[in-house]
Amino acid sequence: MRTLLPDVRALAWLFGLLASLAAYADEVIFSNEYESRFEGFDVSTTRTLTRLDDGTYLFKIESSNFIARLDERSHFRITEDGQYQSIEHRVSRRVLGVRREENTRFDWETGEVTYERRDDRRVLPLLPGYTDRTLYQYLMELDLAQGIDMPSYQVVDRGRLRDFTFERLGEELINVDGQEMLALKLKRVTEDDDRETLVWFAPTLNYRLVQIHHTEDDGAEYSMHIES
């Protein structure tokens, strides 16, 4: 009776294969949890950046509570000269079981960006520097880390081109779960005095977004802060 021993060469080949697959697996660069509140309802939010196995990136913002879920995804690439290019932006909303989706595709070869939602389809010329409304939030973190005082972005938002420019208001101590944290405070520049968007980024957390406070012209408020 012979004892069956493992083939050493086969095991070496298997371990090598597993190691190569791991090298090309998706890599989570960061994942942060936030507590949000919108019109009196508590909302849990997660912001995640992942490097995909094909070398592109996926930036996700997922918010949910017991009645609704919002999922925003920016699929983008970093070019050889360091440019951040949106490839596709998807938004999925589900409220009380009713689901709605939006999709924006960036075709840099043809120079067109296409927005689709139900029967609504719009095509815009795509120029260098255009980005989607989820990716620009991550770009702000990178730009603030580079010392840019007034970050500004041309954002394709629901089939329209919008200017997102922020002015720096200075530094401020904010309270995050009972702990004080020094953060940069910025305000979005708009012509509508009845709407206000304030954002805070923490230098000690690689300029991560740590707090948002937004007020609509009808008085509705939205707030979000990072969990410690």
N, C-alpha and C positions, 0 to 999 in steps of 0.2 A: 504494500500500500504506500503510495507516494503522497507526500505533503505538498499541497499547492502553495507555492510562494509567489508573491507579486513580481511582475516583470519590472525590473528597475528602470529600464529604458522607457517603458510605457508610462510609468509614474512620472518620470522626468518630463516627458512630452506633455502629460496632462497638466502638471504644475506650471509648465511654461505657458501653456494655452490659457490657463486661468489668470496668470499674471498679466498676459498681454490684454486679455479682456478687461481686467481691472484698470489697466492704464487708459483704456478708451471709454470707461464708464462715465456717466454723468457725475459732475462734481458740484456740490452745493458750496457756493462761495460765502453766502451768508443767509440767515433766516431769522427774522425778528418778529416778535409778537407785540401787538398793540391792543390797547383797550380804547374803544370808540363809543361815541354817543351821538345819535342822530334823532332829532325831534322826540327826545324823551326815551328812546329805546337804546339799550346796550348792544354793542356790536363788537365781535372779535375780529381782528384783522391780522393777517400775516403777510409780510413782504419778503420774498425769496428771490435770490439770484443764483442761477445754475448754469454752469458751463456744460453744454451738451457734447456727446461723443463725437460729433462732426466738427467741433471747433466753434460753433455758434453759441449764442447765449439766450437764456429765457429768464425774463424778469416778470414775476407774478405778484399781484396784489389780490388777496382773497379775503373777503369780508362776509360774515354770516351771523345770523341770530335765529331765533326759533320760527320766524316767518319768511325770511328772505336770505338770498345769497347773491353776492356779486363777485365775479371772477374776471380780472383784467390780466391779459398776457401780452407782453412785448417780446417777440422773437427778433433778435438783431445779431449783427456781425460787427467785428472790428476789422477794418481794412488794414492793408500793409502799412499805410501811412498814418494809422492811428485814428481814423474816422469811425464814429459809431453810426452804423446805418441800420435803420429799421427795415425788417423784412416783412413782417406781418404783425398786425395788432388785432386782438380779438377781445370782445367784451361779451360776457354771458350774464344775464340777470334772471333770477327766478324768485318770484314773489307769490306766495300761496299756491305753488305748483305751476304757475304760468311762467313760461320761459321765453326770453327774448334775446336775440344775438345780433351783434354787429361785427363786421370784419373789414379791416383796411389792409390792403396789400400794396407794398412798395416795390415797383419794378424799376430798378436803377439802370437796366439796359435800354428799356424803351423810354425812360424818363416820364413815367406815369404812375400816379397813385390812385387806386380804386377803392371806393368806400361802398359797402353794401349793407343794407338793413331792410329785410322784407322786400318790398317792391321798390325801395329807394336805392338807386345806383348812381354814383357820381364819380367822374374821372377828372383829376386835376393834374396839371403839369408838375413834375417832381424835380425840384431844384436842390443843389447841394445844401446841406444844413437842415433840411426838413426832417422832423422826427415825429414820433407818435406821443400821445398824451400820457402814456405810462412811462416810457423810457426817459422822458425829459426829467422826471423826478430823480432818477438815478444819476443823470448827467449833472444835475445841480450839486449833488454830493461831491462829484469829482471836480467840478469847477470851483466850488468853495474851498476845497482842499488845495487848489492851485492859486488861491488868493484873489479870485475874480470878485470884484465888489458888487457888480450889478449883473447877475446872470440873466441871459435873454435867449429865448428859443422860438423858432418858427414851428408851431405844432399843428399837425393835421388832426383836427378834432371833429369827428362826426361829419366828415366830408367837407369841412371848411378849414381854411387856414387862419390860425389865431396866433397872436403875439403874446407870449408869456414872459414878461419881464418883471424882475424882482429888485427892489431897493433894500439895501442893508440898513437896519434901524439901530444896530449896535449889539452889545452883548447883554445877556440877561440871565439871572439865576432862575431856574424853573424847578418845580418840585415833581419828581418822578417816584411814585410809591414811597413817599416819606423821605426821599433823599434829594438834596439840592444838587443841581447840575448846571454848570455854566454852558450856555448855548448861544449861537448866533441867531438873531431874530431878523427876519426879512418879511417884507410885505409886497404882495403882487400889485404892480402899477396898473390901474384901470381908470377909465373915464367915468365909471359908475360909482358915485360916492356912497350909495346905499348898500353896496356889496363889498365885503372885505375878506381877504385871505391872508392870514399870518402863519408863518412856518418857522420852526426852530430846528437847528442842526447842531450836534454836539461835536466839537473838535476832538474831545477825548475818546470818542467812539468812531474815529475815522470819518467825521462829519456826517454821521448817520442821521437821517431824519428822526427826530424824537418827539415832535409835537406839531399839531395843526389846529388852527381854529378858523372856521369859515362861517361867515354870516351872509345870508341871502337878502335880497332887497325886500322880501316879505317878512323878514325877522327870523326866519328859520335858521337854526344854528347846527353846526357839525363840529365836533372836537375829537381829537385822537392823540394819545400819548403812548410812548413805548413802555413796555413792562420791564422792570429791572431784572 
